[in-house]
């Protein structure tokens, strides 16, 4: 069943289906490759696969699709006001994680998984018009995001001190 049909059947926007079901479905090969590479202790392959896949999707796939499209792609206000800022925030969040000891710890991996699940919950609450959405958004923006940012800043400071002591 095509994604737009699923969206109509569920009564949600095509954007929400694209941000969740289609995104997960198209990312399954990267997940499998990265998990296998990680289990084989070939972590450079796992990281390269993830970064390369994201760059390829953003630059090549988006570039090719808009080049072929007769009118290009219109970026909706919803995407500009929420999804793009979230994408930029995630890119900023992973920078300190990659900086610290040049690795991603299990705790940091768990943090990333929880942040994705939180994003998916937000999308579902929003798509279904759930009355809990304002409270959920408040908790995320006033508690979860600041605590995450503070924890990452603290981790970067610790790593900077450790590197300074080694010199």
C-alpha positions as CSV (number, residue, x, y, z in Angstrom):
1,X,0.0,0.0,0.0
2,X,1.5,3.4,-1.0
3,X,2.4,5.9,1.8
4,X,-0.3,8.5,0.8
5,X,-2.9,5.8,1.0
6,X,-1.7,4.8,4.5
7,X,-1.9,8.5,5.5
8,X,-5.5,8.8,4.3
9,X,-6.5,5.5,5.9
10,X,-5.0,6.6,9.3
11,X,-6.3,10.2,8.9
12,X,-2.9,11.8,9.3
13,X,-0.7,13.9,7.0
14,X,1.6,12.5,4.4
15,X,4.4,14.4,6.0
16,X,3.8,12.5,9.3
17,X,3.9,9.1,7.4
18,X,7.1,10.3,5.6
19,X,8.7,11.3,8.9
20,X,7.9,8.0,10.5
21,X,6.9,4.9,8.5
22,X,8.7,5.7,5.3
23,X,11.8,7.0,7.1
24,X,12.1,3.9,9.2
25,X,11.4,1.6,6.2
26,X,14.1,3.3,4.0
27,X,16.6,3.3,6.9
28,X,16.3,-0.4,7.8
29,X,19.2,-1.4,5.5
30,X,21.5,1.2,7.2
31,X,20.3,-0.1,10.6
32,X,21.2,-3.7,9.7
33,X,24.5,-2.7,8.2
34,X,25.5,-0.6,11.2
35,X,24.4,-3.2,13.7
36,X,26.3,-6.0,12.0
37,X,29.4,-3.8,11.6
38,X,29.2,-2.8,15.3
39,X,28.9,-6.4,16.4
40,X,32.0,-7.2,14.3
41,X,33.8,-4.3,15.9
42,X,34.0,-2.5,12.6
43,X,32.7,0.7,14.0
44,X,34.2,2.9,11.4
45,X,32.0,1.2,8.8
46,X,28.9,1.8,11.1
47,X,29.7,5.5,11.5
48,X,30.6,6.0,7.9
49,X,27.5,4.2,6.8
50,X,25.3,6.5,8.9
51,X,27.0,9.7,8.0
52,X,27.3,8.8,4.4
53,X,23.7,7.7,4.1
54,X,22.5,11.0,5.6
55,X,24.7,13.1,3.4
56,X,23.6,11.0,0.3
57,X,19.9,11.4,1.2
58,X,20.2,15.2,1.9
59,X,22.4,16.1,-1.0
60,X,22.1,13.6,-3.8
61,X,18.5,12.3,-3.4
62,X,17.0,15.7,-2.6
63,X,19.1,17.3,-5.3
64,X,18.2,14.7,-7.9
65,X,14.5,14.6,-7.0
66,X,14.2,18.4,-7.2
67,X,16.2,18.6,-10.4
68,X,13.9,16.1,-12.1
69,X,10.7,17.6,-10.6
70,X,9.2,20.1,-13.0
71,X,8.4,22.6,-10.2
72,X,10.9,21.6,-7.5
73,X,9.6,20.9,-4.0
74,X,7.7,23.4,-1.9
75,X,8.8,23.3,1.8
76,X,5.7,23.7,3.9
77,X,5.5,26.1,6.8
78,X,5.1,23.1,9.2
79,X,8.4,21.7,8.0
80,X,10.1,25.1,8.2
81,X,8.8,25.9,11.7
82,X,9.2,22.5,13.4
83,X,10.9,19.7,11.4
84,X,13.9,21.6,10.0
85,X,14.7,23.2,13.4
86,X,14.5,19.7,15.0
87,X,16.9,18.4,12.3
88,X,19.4,21.2,13.0
89,X,19.1,20.6,16.7
90,X,19.8,16.9,16.3
91,X,22.9,17.8,14.3
92,X,24.1,20.1,17.0
93,X,23.3,17.5,19.7
94,X,25.5,14.8,18.0
95,X,28.5,17.1,17.7
96,X,29.5,16.9,21.4
97,X,28.7,13.2,21.4
98,X,31.2,12.6,18.6
99,X,33.7,15.0,20.3
100,X,33.8,13.1,23.6
101,X,36.5,10.5,23.5
102,X,35.9,10.0,19.8
103,X,33.2,7.5,20.5
104,X,29.5,7.1,21.2
105,X,28.9,5.4,24.5
106,X,26.0,3.1,25.2
107,X,24.4,5.8,27.4
108,X,24.7,8.3,24.5
109,X,23.3,5.8,22.1
110,X,20.4,5.3,24.5
111,X,19.9,9.0,24.7
112,X,19.7,9.2,20.9
113,X,17.1,6.4,20.8
114,X,15.0,8.1,23.5
115,X,15.2,11.4,21.6
116,X,14.0,9.7,18.4
117,X,11.2,8.0,20.3
118,X,10.2,11.3,21.9
119,X,10.1,12.9,18.4
120,X,7.9,10.1,17.1
121,X,5.6,10.4,20.1
122,X,5.3,14.1,19.4
123,X,4.4,13.5,15.8
124,X,1.8,10.9,16.8
125,X,0.2,13.2,19.4
126,X,0.2,16.1,16.9
127,X,-1.2,14.0,14.0
128,X,-4.0,12.6,16.2
129,X,-4.9,15.9,17.8
130,X,-4.3,14.5,21.2
131,X,-5.1,16.9,24.0
132,X,-1.9,15.9,25.8
133,X,0.3,17.5,23.1
134,X,0.7,20.9,24.8
135,X,1.8,19.3,28.1
136,X,4.1,16.9,26.2
137,X,5.6,19.8,24.3
138,X,6.1,21.8,27.5
139,X,7.9,18.9,29.2
140,X,10.1,18.4,26.2
141,X,11.0,22.0,25.7
142,X,11.3,23.0,29.3
143,X,12.8,19.9,30.9
144,X,14.1,17.2,28.5
145,X,15.8,19.5,26.0
146,X,17.5,21.7,28.6
147,X,18.6,18.7,30.7
148,X,20.0,17.0,27.5
149,X,21.8,20.2,26.6
150,X,23.2,20.6,30.1
151,X,24.4,17.0,30.2
152,X,26.1,17.3,26.8
153,X,27.8,20.5,27.8
154,X,29.0,18.9,31.0
155,X,30.3,15.9,29.1
156,X,32.2,18.2,26.6
157,X,33.7,20.2,29.5
158,X,34.9,16.9,31.2
159,X,36.4,15.7,27.9
160,X,38.2,19.1,27.4
161,X,39.7,18.8,30.9
162,X,40.8,15.3,30.3
163,X,42.5,16.2,27.0
164,X,44.1,19.3,28.7
165,X,45.5,17.1,31.5
166,X,47.0,14.7,29.0
167,X,49.1,17.5,27.4
